[in-house]
Amino acid sequence: MLRLPEFNYVRPRSLREATKALAALGPEAMAVAGGTDVYPKMKRGQFTPRHLVSLRGLRELKGIRQTKDGLWIGAGESLTAVSRHRVIAKRLPALAHAAGSVSTPQLRNMGTIGGNVLVDTRCNYYDQTFFWRQAVGFCMKKDGQICLVAPGSEKCLAIASSDTAPVLVSLGAVAVLVNKQG
């Protein structure tokens, strides 16, 4: 059984606190909301943060509401909530379908729309345990010099696996990013 490595769990009370914590902790920190991608990758040694900054309880990242510019969907909304929201189902059925097609009900209940849009790429060689990756000499995506999918390639060919990002792009969606400055 693979176990999570030790890490410090930071639980900010606001988005402002979260961005400050991420900035202060630097590259040794990662944000986590649903964790459906982060925790398995930590178990396999693909992600090695010393600190996880929780976005799970942040009210600023929750909600689905009509605005003068269109529909605002908080990055912290679960995929289930997005797939079942009546306005999304009526006005953006492709998005409701995409969110409802992700993995299993359990993962849709935990996983967030923000996490699905920003999900790490997938690769049959990279998505293995540390010991397996070490045995094959690692790959370009982490710790190696070669793409094992296409050894002659000068770049990593891991594929994007977001179910919702293509739909959001086709709808002309805009992502709002924040940092400690705003």
VMD Tcl script that builds the backbone (N, CA, C; Angstrom):
set m [mol new atoms 546]
animate dup $m
set s [atomselect $m all]
$s set {name element resname resid chain x y z} {
  {N N MET 1 A 0.843 -1.173 0.000}
  {CA C MET 1 A 0.000 0.000 0.000}
  {C C MET 1 A 0.895 1.245 0.000}
  {N N LEU 2 A 0.578 2.172 -0.875}
  {CA C LEU 2 A 1.319 3.427 -0.913}
  {C C LEU 2 A 0.755 4.369 0.134}
  {N N ARG 3 A 1.635 5.048 0.841}
  {CA C ARG 3 A 1.217 5.977 1.889}
  {C C ARG 3 A 1.608 7.397 1.526}
  {N N LEU 4 A 0.833 8.326 2.034}
  {CA C LEU 4 A 1.184 9.734 1.847}
  {C C LEU 4 A 2.452 10.043 2.632}
  {N N PRO 5 A 3.355 10.813 2.049}
  {CA C PRO 5 A 4.519 11.247 2.818}
  {C C PRO 5 A 4.095 12.316 3.829}
  {N N GLU 6 A 4.965 12.631 4.751}
  {CA C GLU 6 A 4.654 13.681 5.718}
  {C C GLU 6 A 4.590 15.032 5.012}
  {N N PHE 7 A 3.655 15.867 5.471}
  {CA C PHE 7 A 3.532 17.228 4.957}
  {C C PHE 7 A 2.813 18.065 5.998}
  {N N ASN 8 A 2.972 19.354 5.883}
  {CA C ASN 8 A 2.299 20.313 6.744}
  {C C ASN 8 A 1.032 20.761 6.026}
  {N N TYR 9 A -0.101 20.707 6.714}
  {CA C TYR 9 A -1.387 21.086 6.118}
  {C C TYR 9 A -1.770 22.469 6.628}
  {N N VAL 10 A -1.862 23.420 5.725}
  {CA C VAL 10 A -2.202 24.797 6.079}
  {C C VAL 10 A -3.651 25.040 5.700}
  {N N ARG 11 A -4.448 25.527 6.650}
  {CA C ARG 11 A -5.870 25.742 6.404}
  {C C ARG 11 A -6.196 27.232 6.568}
  {N N PRO 12 A -5.996 28.025 5.500}
  {CA C PRO 12 A -6.313 29.456 5.578}
  {C C PRO 12 A -7.820 29.682 5.659}
  {N N ARG 13 A -8.191 30.836 6.180}
  {CA C ARG 13 A -9.614 31.160 6.327}
  {C C ARG 13 A -10.141 32.019 5.180}
  {N N SER 14 A -9.252 32.513 4.331}
  {CA C SER 14 A -9.682 33.352 3.216}
  {C C SER 14 A -8.745 33.140 2.031}
  {N N LEU 15 A -9.193 33.570 0.878}
  {CA C LEU 15 A -8.368 33.479 -0.315}
  {C C LEU 15 A -7.111 34.325 -0.153}
  {N N ARG 16 A -7.249 35.455 0.467}
  {CA C ARG 16 A -6.085 36.323 0.716}
  {C C ARG 16 A -5.039 35.607 1.579}
  {N N GLU 17 A -5.489 34.938 2.636}
  {CA C GLU 17 A -4.568 34.165 3.478}
  {C C GLU 17 A -3.920 33.029 2.684}
  {N N ALA 18 A -4.693 32.398 1.830}
  {CA C ALA 18 A -4.168 31.285 1.032}
  {C C ALA 18 A -3.077 31.758 0.076}
  {N N THR 19 A -3.312 32.877 -0.605}
  {CA C THR 19 A -2.302 33.372 -1.552}
  {C C THR 19 A -1.044 33.817 -0.817}
  {N N LYS 20 A -1.207 34.413 0.358}
  {CA C LYS 20 A -0.036 34.805 1.156}
  {C C LYS 20 A 0.749 33.573 1.607}
  {N N ALA 21 A 0.042 32.542 2.036}
  {CA C ALA 21 A 0.715 31.317 2.476}
  {C C ALA 21 A 1.471 30.663 1.325}
  {N N LEU 22 A 0.843 30.570 0.170}
  {CA C LEU 22 A 1.510 29.972 -0.987}
  {C C LEU 22 A 2.746 30.767 -1.387}
  {N N ALA 23 A 2.650 32.089 -1.350}
  {CA C ALA 23 A 3.796 32.930 -1.692}
  {C C ALA 23 A 4.913 32.768 -0.663}
  {N N ALA 24 A 4.556 32.738 0.602}
  {CA C ALA 24 A 5.562 32.628 1.659}
  {C C ALA 24 A 6.258 31.271 1.658}
  {N N LEU 25 A 5.514 30.211 1.371}
  {CA C LEU 25 A 6.079 28.865 1.397}
  {C C LEU 25 A 6.809 28.512 0.113}
  {N N GLY 26 A 6.543 29.251 -0.946}
  {CA C GLY 26 A 7.268 29.091 -2.206}
  {C C GLY 26 A 7.072 27.751 -2.880}
  {N N PRO 27 A 8.104 27.277 -3.584}
  {CA C PRO 27 A 7.970 26.065 -4.394}
  {C C PRO 27 A 7.774 24.781 -3.588}
  {N N GLU 28 A 7.928 24.844 -2.281}
  {CA C GLU 28 A 7.704 23.652 -1.458}
  {C C GLU 28 A 6.233 23.491 -1.072}
  {N N ALA 29 A 5.365 24.364 -1.603}
  {CA C ALA 29 A 3.941 24.319 -1.273}
  {C C ALA 29 A 3.106 24.078 -2.517}
  {N N MET 30 A 1.959 23.449 -2.301}
  {CA C MET 30 A 0.970 23.250 -3.364}
  {C C MET 30 A -0.397 23.563 -2.790}
  {N N ALA 31 A -1.263 24.056 -3.658}
  {CA C ALA 31 A -2.657 24.252 -3.280}
  {C C ALA 31 A -3.396 22.938 -3.467}
  {N N VAL 32 A -4.394 22.696 -2.620}
  {CA C VAL 32 A -5.213 21.498 -2.740}
  {C C VAL 32 A -6.648 21.853 -2.375}
  {N N ALA 33 A -7.580 21.359 -3.149}
  {CA C ALA 33 A -9.004 21.569 -2.836}
  {C C ALA 33 A -9.634 20.191 -2.650}
  {N N GLY 34 A -10.015 19.541 -3.743}
  {CA C GLY 34 A -10.581 18.196 -3.639}
  {C C GLY 34 A -9.526 17.138 -3.387}
  {N N GLY 35 A -8.353 17.319 -3.986}
  {CA C GLY 35 A -7.235 16.412 -3.760}
  {C C GLY 35 A -7.270 15.118 -4.551}
  {N N THR 36 A -8.207 14.977 -5.476}
  {CA C THR 36 A -8.341 13.715 -6.191}
  {C C THR 36 A -7.171 13.430 -7.127}
  {N N ASP 37 A -6.407 14.440 -7.493}
  {CA C ASP 37 A -5.208 14.254 -8.300}
  {C C ASP 37 A -3.955 14.410 -7.437}
  {N N VAL 38 A -3.976 15.363 -6.530}
  {CA C VAL 38 A -2.794 15.682 -5.720}
  {C C VAL 38 A -2.377 14.522 -4.814}
  {N N TYR 39 A -3.314 13.981 -4.038}
  {CA C TYR 39 A -2.943 12.949 -3.069}
  {C C TYR 39 A -2.407 11.669 -3.706}
  {N N PRO 40 A -3.029 11.131 -4.763}
  {CA C PRO 40 A -2.432 9.945 -5.396}
  {C C PRO 40 A -1.032 10.228 -5.957}
  {N N LYS 41 A -0.834 11.413 -6.513}
  {CA C LYS 41 A 0.492 11.735 -7.065}
  {C C LYS 41 A 1.515 11.917 -5.956}
  {N N MET 42 A 1.091 12.384 -4.797}
  {CA C MET 42 A 2.007 12.450 -3.654}
  {C C MET 42 A 2.381 11.040 -3.207}
  {N N LYS 43 A 1.428 10.127 -3.190}
  {CA C LYS 43 A 1.713 8.746 -2.799}
  {C C LYS 43 A 2.733 8.108 -3.733}
  {N N ARG 44 A 2.651 8.440 -5.016}
  {CA C ARG 44 A 3.566 7.859 -6.004}
  {C C ARG 44 A 4.877 8.642 -6.128}
  {N N GLY 45 A 5.031 9.701 -5.352}
  {CA C GLY 45 A 6.272 10.478 -5.387}
  {C C GLY 45 A 6.387 11.393 -6.587}
  {N N GLN 46 A 5.282 11.657 -7.285}
  {CA C GLN 46 A 5.319 12.559 -8.434}
  {C C GLN 46 A 5.267 14.014 -7.977}
  {N N PHE 47 A 4.461 14.278 -6.976}
  {CA C PHE 47 A 4.407 15.595 -6.342}
  {C C PHE 47 A 5.031 15.422 -4.967}
  {N N THR 48 A 5.913 16.339 -4.590}
  {CA C THR 48 A 6.610 16.207 -3.310}
  {C C THR 48 A 6.559 17.495 -2.492}
  {N N PRO 49 A 5.377 18.065 -2.300}
  {CA C PRO 49 A 5.311 19.305 -1.516}
  {C C PRO 49 A 5.544 19.026 -0.031}
  {N N ARG 50 A 6.183 19.966 0.629}
  {CA C ARG 50 A 6.335 19.870 2.085}
  {C C ARG 50 A 5.129 20.485 2.777}
  {N N HIS 51 A 4.384 21.322 2.027}
  {CA C HIS 51 A 3.223 22.014 2.580}
  {C C HIS 51 A 2.070 21.926 1.584}
  {N N LEU 52 A 0.874 21.638 2.090}
  {CA C LEU 52 A -0.337 21.724 1.290}
  {C C LEU 52 A -1.182 22.856 1.863}
  {N N VAL 53 A -1.604 23.752 0.991}
  {CA C VAL 53 A -2.450 24.871 1.397}
  {C C VAL 53 A -3.858 24.555 0.921}
  {N N SER 54 A -4.768 24.373 1.871}
  {CA C SER 54 A -6.127 23.958 1.557}
  {C C SER 54 A -6.964 25.113 1.014}
  {N N LEU 55 A -7.627 24.856 -0.094}
  {CA C LEU 55 A -8.577 25.813 -0.668}
  {C C LEU 55 A -10.008 25.341 -0.434}
  {N N ARG 56 A -10.149 24.199 0.185}
  {CA C ARG 56 A -11.441 23.518 0.304}
  {C C ARG 56 A -12.541 24.364 0.943}
  {N N GLY 57 A -12.256 25.046 2.024}
  {CA C GLY 57 A -13.309 25.755 2.737}
  {C C GLY 57 A -13.437 27.227 2.394}
  {N N LEU 58 A -12.799 27.671 1.338}
  {CA C LEU 58 A -12.791 29.105 1.029}
  {C C LEU 58 A -14.074 29.529 0.324}
  {N N ARG 59 A -14.844 30.364 0.989}
  {CA C ARG 59 A -16.122 30.818 0.426}
  {C C ARG 59 A -15.949 31.571 -0.885}
  {N N GLU 60 A -14.815 32.274 -1.042}
  {CA C GLU 60 A -14.601 33.044 -2.271}
  {C C GLU 60 A -14.523 32.162 -3.514}
  {N N LEU 61 A -14.263 30.878 -3.317}
  {CA C LEU 61 A -14.145 29.951 -4.446}
  {C C LEU 61 A -15.389 29.098 -4.656}
  {N N LYS 62 A -16.450 29.418 -3.953}
  {CA C LYS 62 A -17.688 28.639 -4.046}
  {C C LYS 62 A -18.777 29.459 -4.723}
  {N N GLY 63 A -19.711 28.771 -5.311}
  {CA C GLY 63 A -20.885 29.420 -5.874}
  {C C GLY 63 A -20.959 29.341 -7.385}
  {N N ILE 64 A -22.173 29.422 -7.865}
  {CA C ILE 64 A -22.468 29.510 -9.292}
  {C C ILE 64 A -23.539 30.568 -9.393}
  {N N ARG 65 A -23.247 31.657 -10.102}
  {CA C ARG 65 A -24.220 32.752 -10.150}
  {C C ARG 65 A -24.149 33.515 -11.459}
  {N N GLN 66 A -25.271 34.084 -11.792}
  {CA C GLN 66 A -25.393 34.928 -12.978}
  {C C GLN 66 A -24.753 36.285 -12.678}
  {N N THR 67 A -23.975 36.806 -13.636}
  {CA C THR 67 A -23.409 38.142 -13.534}
  {C C THR 67 A -23.798 38.902 -14.794}
  {N N LYS 68 A -23.451 40.184 -14.831}
  {CA C LYS 68 A -23.764 40.962 -16.038}
  {C C LYS 68 A -22.969 40.461 -17.247}
  {N N ASP 69 A -21.826 39.810 -17.000}
  {CA C ASP 69 A -20.978 39.312 -18.081}
  {C C ASP 69 A -21.265 37.861 -18.467}
  {N N GLY 70 A -22.088 37.184 -17.701}
  {CA C GLY 70 A -22.375 35.778 -17.990}
  {C C GLY 70 A -22.555 34.989 -16.714}
  {N N LEU 71 A -21.999 33.804 -16.690}
  {CA C LEU 71 A -22.125 32.916 -15.549}
  {C C LEU 71 A -20.780 32.812 -14.845}
  {N N TRP 72 A -20.777 32.979 -13.528}
  {CA C TRP 72 A -19.563 32.850 -12.729}
  {C C TRP 72 A -19.631 31.518 -12.001}
  {N N ILE 73 A -18.582 30.702 -12.159}
  {CA C ILE 73 A -18.505 29.403 -11.486}
  {C C ILE 73 A -17.251 29.412 -10.630}
  {N N GLY 74 A -17.432 29.283 -9.330}
  {CA C GLY 74 A -16.291 29.250 -8.426}
  {C C GLY 74 A -15.439 28.014 -8.641}
  {N N ALA 75 A -14.124 28.184 -8.623}
  {CA C ALA 75 A -13.193 27.078 -8.848}
  {C C ALA 75 A -13.356 25.967 -7.825}
  {N N GLY 76 A -13.891 26.287 -6.654}
  {CA C GLY 76 A -14.054 25.295 -5.598}
  {C C GLY 76 A -15.350 24.517 -5.656}
  {N N GLU 77 A -16.171 24.765 -6.676}
  {CA C GLU 77 A -17.414 24.004 -6.808}
  {C C GLU 77 A -17.097 22.573 -7.225}
  {N N SER 78 A -17.779 21.622 -6.630}
  {CA C SER 78 A -17.547 20.222 -6.997}
  {C C SER 78 A -18.049 19.974 -8.419}
  {N N LEU 79 A -17.478 18.968 -9.038}
  {CA C LEU 79 A -17.918 18.591 -10.376}
  {C C LEU 79 A -19.372 18.143 -10.351}
  {N N THR 80 A -19.790 17.521 -9.272}
  {CA C THR 80 A -21.190 17.126 -9.134}
  {C C THR 80 A -22.092 18.356 -9.129}
  {N N ALA 81 A -21.726 19.371 -8.357}
  {CA C ALA 81 A -22.537 20.593 -8.288}
  {C C ALA 81 A -22.639 21.250 -9.657}
  {N N VAL 82 A -21.533 21.295 -10.396}
  {CA C VAL 82 A -21.546 21.894 -11.733}
  {C C VAL 82 A -22.429 21.073 -12.664}
  {N N SER 83 A -22.308 19.763 -12.607}
  {CA C SER 83 A -23.079 18.907 -13.518}
  {C C SER 83 A -24.578 18.951 -13.243}
  {N N ARG 84 A -24.959 19.254 -12.006}
  {CA C ARG 84 A -26.382 19.226 -11.638}
  {C C ARG 84 A -27.033 20.605 -11.525}
  {N N HIS 85 A -26.256 21.662 -11.686}
  {CA C HIS 85 A -26.807 23.007 -11.516}
  {C C HIS 85 A -27.814 23.296 -12.628}
  {N N ARG 86 A -28.999 23.745 -12.266}
  {CA C ARG 86 A -30.088 23.907 -13.243}
  {C C ARG 86 A -29.759 24.932 -14.320}
  {N N VAL 87 A -29.100 26.037 -13.979}
  {CA C VAL 87 A -28.769 27.051 -14.984}
  {C C VAL 87 A -27.710 26.519 -15.950}
  {N N ILE 88 A -26.716 25.816 -15.418}
  {CA C ILE 88 A -25.686 25.233 -16.288}
  {C C ILE 88 A -26.319 24.182 -17.188}
  {N N ALA 89 A -27.153 23.324 -16.630}
  {CA C ALA 89 A -27.805 22.288 -17.434}
  {C C ALA 89 A -28.644 22.884 -18.559}
  {N N LYS 90 A -29.284 24.014 -18.290}
  {CA C LYS 90 A -30.140 24.639 -19.309}
  {C C LYS 90 A -29.338 25.444 -20.327}
  {N N ARG 91 A -28.404 26.284 -19.847}
  {CA C ARG 91 A -27.684 27.193 -20.743}
  {C C ARG 91 A -26.377 26.634 -21.298}
  {N N LEU 92 A -25.744 25.725 -20.555}
  {CA C LEU 92 A -24.454 25.167 -20.959}
  {C C LEU 92 A -24.469 23.640 -20.812}
  {N N PRO 93 A -25.348 22.971 -21.536}
  {CA C PRO 93 A -25.482 21.519 -21.344}
  {C C PRO 93 A -24.197 20.739 -21.615}
  {N N ALA 94 A -23.355 21.213 -22.504}
  {CA C ALA 94 A -22.089 20.511 -22.772}
  {C C ALA 94 A -21.197 20.528 -21.534}
  {N N LEU 95 A -21.198 21.640 -20.804}
  {CA C LEU 95 A -20.404 21.716 -19.582}
  {C C LEU 95 A -20.983 20.798 -18.507}
  {N N ALA 96 A -22.304 20.791 -18.358}
  {CA C ALA 96 A -22.938 19.892 -17.394}
  {C C ALA 96 A -22.595 18.442 -17.717}
  {N N HIS 97 A -22.639 18.101 -19.001}
  {CA C HIS 97 A -22.323 16.739 -19.420}
  {C C HIS 97 A -20.850 16.403 -19.143}
  {N N ALA 98 A -19.950 17.331 -19.492}
  {CA C ALA 98 A -18.520 17.085 -19.279}
  {C C ALA 98 A -18.215 16.897 -17.793}
  {N N ALA 99 A -18.753 17.763 -16.946}
  {CA C ALA 99 A -18.508 17.652 -15.506}
  {C C ALA 99 A -19.096 16.358 -14.961}
  {N N GLY 100 A -20.241 15.952 -15.476}
  {CA C GLY 100 A -20.875 14.720 -15.029}
  {C C GLY 100 A -20.237 13.456 -15.568}
  {N N SER 101 A -19.326 13.604 -16.528}
  {CA C SER 101 A -18.655 12.447 -17.130}
  {C C SER 101 A -17.314 12.129 -16.495}
  {N N VAL 102 A -16.861 12.968 -15.602}
  {CA C VAL 102 A -15.553 12.757 -14.981}
  {C C VAL 102 A -15.598 11.530 -14.068}
  {N N SER 103 A -14.739 10.590 -14.271}
  {CA C SER 103 A -14.445 9.477 -13.388}
  {C C SER 103 A -15.663 8.823 -12.746}
  {N N THR 104 A -15.718 8.828 -11.428}
  {CA C THR 104 A -16.769 8.139 -10.665}
  {C C THR 104 A -17.530 9.140 -9.802}
  {N N PRO 105 A -18.712 8.763 -9.314}
  {CA C PRO 105 A -19.451 9.691 -8.447}
  {C C PRO 105 A -18.639 10.163 -7.234}
  {N N GLN 106 A -17.884 9.277 -6.637}
  {CA C GLN 106 A -17.091 9.658 -5.476}
  {C C GLN 106 A -16.073 10.746 -5.823}
  {N N LEU 107 A -15.404 10.587 -6.953}
  {CA C LEU 107 A -14.411 11.583 -7.360}
  {C C LEU 107 A -15.075 12.872 -7.820}
  {N N ARG 108 A -16.240 12.795 -8.439}
  {CA C ARG 108 A -16.967 14.016 -8.820}
  {C C ARG 108 A -17.452 14.774 -7.588}
  {N N ASN 109 A -17.785 14.053 -6.528}
  {CA C ASN 109 A -18.215 14.711 -5.292}
  {C C ASN 109 A -17.071 15.438 -4.611}
  {N N MET 110 A -15.863 14.922 -4.717}
  {CA C MET 110 A -14.689 15.555 -4.093}
  {C C MET 110 A -13.982 16.514 -5.042}
  {N N GLY 111 A -13.852 16.123 -6.294}
  {CA C GLY 111 A -13.108 16.913 -7.266}
  {C C GLY 111 A -13.804 18.225 -7.581}
  {N N THR 112 A -13.015 19.234 -7.893}
  {CA C THR 112 A -13.550 20.567 -8.178}
  {C C THR 112 A -13.375 20.923 -9.649}
  {N N ILE 113 A -14.173 21.868 -10.089}
  {CA C ILE 113 A -14.055 22.352 -11.469}
  {C C ILE 113 A -12.685 22.983 -11.685}
  {N N GLY 114 A -12.192 23.727 -10.703}
  {CA C GLY 114 A -10.861 24.323 -10.817}
  {C C GLY 114 A -9.778 23.269 -10.938}
  {N N GLY 115 A -9.882 22.231 -10.137}
  {CA C GLY 115 A -8.913 21.146 -10.208}
  {C C GLY 115 A -8.977 20.400 -11.521}
  {N N ASN 116 A -10.176 20.216 -12.059}
  {CA C ASN 116 A -10.307 19.517 -13.328}
  {C C ASN 116 A -9.728 20.335 -14.477}
  {N N VAL 117 A -9.901 21.635 -14.428}
  {CA C VAL 117 A -9.324 22.494 -15.475}
  {C C VAL 117 A -7.793 22.460 -15.394}
  {N N LEU 118 A -7.247 22.426 -14.193}
  {CA C LEU 118 A -5.792 22.500 -14.006}
  {C C LEU 118 A -5.143 21.144 -13.742}
  {N N VAL 119 A -5.856 20.056 -13.969}
  {CA C VAL 119 A -5.341 18.725 -13.667}
  {C C VAL 119 A -4.022 18.455 -14.401}
  {N N ASP 120 A -3.136 17.747 -13.730}
  {CA C ASP 120 A -1.847 17.391 -14.310}
  {C C ASP 120 A -2.053 16.463 -15.504}
  {N N THR 121 A -1.145 16.517 -16.457}
  {CA C THR 121 A -1.237 15.660 -17.633}
  {C C THR 121 A -1.056 14.188 -17.245}
  {N N ARG 122 A -1.494 13.305 -18.115}
  {CA C ARG 122 A -1.436 11.868 -17.876}
  {C C ARG 122 A -0.429 11.193 -18.801}
  {N N CYS 123 A 0.216 10.165 -18.270}
  {CA C CYS 123 A 1.177 9.390 -19.052}
  {C C CYS 123 A 1.308 8.013 -18.412}
  {N N ASN 124 A 1.266 6.963 -19.228}
  {CA C ASN 124 A 1.384 5.602 -18.701}
  {C C ASN 124 A 2.729 5.340 -18.044}
  {N N TYR 125 A 3.755 6.072 -18.429}
  {CA C TYR 125 A 5.077 5.887 -17.835}
  {C C TYR 125 A 5.240 6.741 -16.578}
  {N N TYR 126 A 4.759 7.953 -16.621}
  {CA C TYR 126 A 4.889 8.874 -15.482}
  {C C TYR 126 A 3.964 8.496 -14.338}
  {N N ASP 127 A 2.771 8.042 -14.625}
  {CA C ASP 127 A 1.777 7.743 -13.586}
  {C C ASP 127 A 2.010 6.370 -12.972}
  {N N GLN 128 A 3.197 6.176 -12.465}
  {CA C GLN 128 A 3.594 4.942 -11.796}
  {C C GLN 128 A 4.274 5.309 -10.477}
  {N N THR 129 A 4.573 4.314 -9.677}
  {CA C THR 129 A 5.247 4.576 -8.408}
  {C C THR 129 A 6.662 5.085 -8.661}
  {N N PHE 130 A 7.234 5.690 -7.639}
  {CA C PHE 130 A 8.615 6.170 -7.727}
  {C C PHE 130 A 9.562 5.023 -8.095}
  {N N PHE 131 A 9.381 3.867 -7.458}
  {CA C PHE 131 A 10.282 2.739 -7.689}
  {C C PHE 131 A 10.182 2.225 -9.118}
  {N N TRP 132 A 8.969 2.206 -9.680}
  {CA C TRP 132 A 8.786 1.794 -11.066}
  {C C TRP 132 A 9.485 2.787 -11.993}
  {N N ARG 133 A 9.241 4.089 -11.749}
  {CA C ARG 133 A 9.858 5.119 -12.603}
  {C C ARG 133 A 11.377 5.074 -12.493}
  {N N GLN 134 A 11.874 4.819 -11.291}
  {CA C GLN 134 A 13.322 4.722 -11.087}
  {C C GLN 134 A 13.895 3.542 -11.878}
  {N N ALA 135 A 13.179 2.422 -11.899}
  {CA C ALA 135 A 13.653 1.221 -12.589}
  {C C ALA 135 A 13.772 1.431 -14.096}
  {N N VAL 136 A 12.896 2.265 -14.678}
  {CA C VAL 136 A 12.978 2.504 -16.119}
  {C C VAL 136 A 13.830 3.734 -16.448}
  {N N GLY 137 A 14.384 4.367 -15.451}
  {CA C GLY 137 A 15.274 5.497 -15.691}
  {C C GLY 137 A 14.589 6.848 -15.716}
  {N N PHE 138 A 13.402 6.941 -15.182}
  {CA C PHE 138 A 12.631 8.182 -15.126}
  {C C PHE 138 A 12.309 8.690 -16.534}
  {N N CYS 139 A 11.473 9.708 -16.590}
  {CA C CYS 139 A 11.098 10.283 -17.874}
  {C C CYS 139 A 11.272 11.797 -17.828}
  {N N MET 140 A 11.143 12.392 -18.965}
  {CA C MET 140 A 11.343 13.822 -19.124}
  {C C MET 140 A 10.419 14.652 -18.224}
  {N N LYS 141 A 9.254 14.136 -17.941}
  {CA C LYS 141 A 8.300 14.913 -17.152}
  {C C LYS 141 A 8.802 15.129 -15.724}
  {N N LYS 142 A 9.520 14.156 -15.180}
  {CA C LYS 142 A 10.069 14.314 -13.833}
  {C C LYS 142 A 11.334 13.478 -13.702}
  {N N ASP 143 A 12.416 14.165 -13.471}
  {CA C ASP 143 A 13.716 13.584 -13.102}
  {C C ASP 143 A 14.470 12.887 -14.227}
  {N N GLY 144 A 13.929 12.831 -15.452}
  {CA C GLY 144 A 14.620 12.143 -16.536}
  {C C GLY 144 A 14.887 13.032 -17.733}
  {N N GLN 145 A 15.500 12.450 -18.745}
  {CA C GLN 145 A 15.896 13.205 -19.933}
  {C C GLN 145 A 15.202 12.741 -21.207}
  {N N ILE 146 A 14.302 11.767 -21.098}
  {CA C ILE 146 A 13.704 11.182 -22.291}
  {C C ILE 146 A 12.189 11.041 -22.100}
  {N N CYS 147 A 11.452 11.195 -23.176}
  {CA C CYS 147 A 10.015 10.914 -23.149}
  {C C CYS 147 A 9.867 9.441 -23.518}
  {N N LEU 148 A 9.407 8.648 -22.578}
  {CA C LEU 148 A 9.301 7.210 -22.815}
  {C C LEU 148 A 8.174 6.856 -23.776}
  {N N VAL 149 A 7.218 7.749 -23.987}
  {CA C VAL 149 A 6.157 7.534 -24.967}
  {C C VAL 149 A 6.732 7.623 -26.372}
  {N N ALA 150 A 7.619 8.595 -26.578}
  {CA C ALA 150 A 8.239 8.817 -27.883}
  {C C ALA 150 A 9.710 9.152 -27.652}
  {N N PRO 151 A 10.562 8.141 -27.506}
  {CA C PRO 151 A 11.957 8.371 -27.140}
  {C C PRO 151 A 12.722 9.337 -28.042}
  {N N GLY 152 A 12.296 9.529 -29.277}
  {CA C GLY 152 A 12.977 10.453 -30.173}
  {C C GLY 152 A 12.498 11.898 -30.031}
  {N N SER 153 A 11.495 12.118 -29.225}
  {CA C SER 153 A 10.913 13.456 -29.088}
  {C C SER 153 A 11.781 14.353 -28.218}
  {N N GLU 154 A 11.787 15.629 -28.561}
  {CA C GLU 154 A 12.519 16.610 -27.755}
  {C C GLU 154 A 11.656 17.194 -26.647}
  {N N LYS 155 A 10.372 16.786 -26.586}
  {CA C LYS 155 A 9.493 17.288 -25.536}
  {C C LYS 155 A 8.638 16.161 -24.986}
  {N N CYS 156 A 8.131 16.378 -23.791}
  {CA C CYS 156 A 7.246 15.424 -23.130}
  {C C CYS 156 A 5.916 15.387 -23.875}
  {N N LEU 157 A 5.406 14.189 -24.119}
  {CA C LEU 157 A 4.145 14.038 -24.842}
  {C C LEU 157 A 3.009 13.531 -23.958}
  {N N ALA 158 A 3.112 13.788 -22.646}
  {CA C ALA 158 A 1.996 13.446 -21.754}
  {C C ALA 158 A 0.774 14.228 -22.220}
  {N N ILE 159 A -0.411 13.631 -22.069}
  {CA C ILE 159 A -1.618 14.236 -22.624}
  {C C ILE 159 A -2.484 14.921 -21.556}
  {N N ALA 160 A -3.171 15.957 -21.980}
  {CA C ALA 160 A -4.116 16.647 -21.106}
  {C C ALA 160 A -5.315 15.740 -20.885}
  {N N SER 161 A -5.847 15.760 -19.677}
  {CA C SER 161 A -6.955 14.854 -19.383}
  {C C SER 161 A -8.164 15.560 -18.768}
  {N N SER 162 A -8.217 16.864 -18.875}
  {CA C SER 162 A -9.364 17.591 -18.343}
  {C C SER 162 A -10.592 17.348 -19.210}
  {N N ASP 163 A -11.683 16.981 -18.566}
  {CA C ASP 163 A -12.939 16.789 -19.303}
  {C C ASP 163 A -13.652 18.115 -19.537}
  {N N THR 164 A -13.433 19.070 -18.652}
  {CA C THR 164 A -14.182 20.327 -18.731}
  {C C THR 164 A -13.451 21.431 -19.486}
  {N N ALA 165 A -12.133 21.420 -19.511}
  {CA C ALA 165 A -11.382 22.508 -20.153}
  {C C ALA 165 A -11.731 22.689 -21.630}
  {N N PRO 166 A -11.817 21.629 -22.443}
  {CA C PRO 166 A -12.164 21.845 -23.849}
  {C C PRO 166 A -13.530 22.517 -24.033}
  {N N VAL 167 A -14.492 22.135 -23.207}
  {CA C VAL 167 A -15.819 22.747 -23.298}
  {C C VAL 167 A -15.740 24.210 -22.897}
  {N N LEU 168 A -15.031 24.488 -21.806}
  {CA C LEU 168 A -14.908 25.875 -21.347}
  {C C LEU 168 A -14.204 26.744 -22.392}
  {N N VAL 169 A -13.184 26.207 -23.039}
  {CA C VAL 169 A -12.495 26.947 -24.105}
  {C C VAL 169 A -13.456 27.224 -25.253}
  {N N SER 170 A -14.238 26.217 -25.638}
  {CA C SER 170 A -15.175 26.410 -26.751}
  {C C SER 170 A -16.262 27.431 -26.417}
  {N N LEU 171 A -16.546 27.600 -25.136}
  {CA C LEU 171 A -17.547 28.578 -24.702}
  {C C LEU 171 A -16.949 29.979 -24.499}
  {N N GLY 172 A -15.636 30.099 -24.677}
  {CA C GLY 172 A -14.979 31.388 -24.475}
  {C C GLY 172 A -14.835 31.764 -23.014}
  {N N ALA 173 A -14.768 30.769 -22.137}
  {CA C ALA 173 A -14.645 31.028 -20.698}
  {C C ALA 173 A -13.340 31.748 -20.381}
  {N N VAL 174 A -13.359 32.488 -19.312}
  {CA C VAL 174 A -12.190 33.218 -18.829}
  {C C VAL 174 A -11.909 32.776 -17.409}
  {N N ALA 175 A -10.659 32.471 -17.116}
  {CA C ALA 175 A -10.266 32.107 -15.755}
  {C C ALA 175 A -9.710 33.337 -15.065}
  {N N VAL 176 A -10.089 33.518 -13.834}
  {CA C VAL 176 A -9.580 34.627 -13.033}
  {C C VAL 176 A -8.568 34.047 -12.058}
  {N N LEU 177 A -7.333 34.490 -12.166}
  {CA C LEU 177 A -6.264 34.014 -11.293}
  {C C LEU 177 A -5.931 35.076 -10.270}
  {N N VAL 178 A -5.512 34.644 -9.087}
  {CA C VAL 178 A -5.133 35.599 -8.041}
  {C C VAL 178 A -3.769 35.215 -7.484}
  {N N ASN 179 A -3.087 36.213 -6.955}
  {CA C ASN 179 A -1.862 35.987 -6.221}
  {C C ASN 179 A -1.884 36.910 -4.997}
  {N N LYS 180 A -0.775 37.000 -4.289}
  {CA C LYS 180 A -0.810 37.777 -3.056}
  {C C LYS 180 A -1.033 39.282 -3.321}
  {N N GLN 181 A -0.782 39.746 -4.530}
  {CA C GLN 181 A -1.048 41.153 -4.867}
  {C C GLN 181 A -2.506 41.408 -5.254}
  {N N GLY 182 A -3.206 40.359 -5.559}
  {CA C GLY 182 A -4.617 40.530 -5.948}
  {C C GLY 182 A -5.014 39.610 -7.063}
}
mol reanalyze $m
mol bondsrecalc $m
mol representation Tube
mol addrep $m
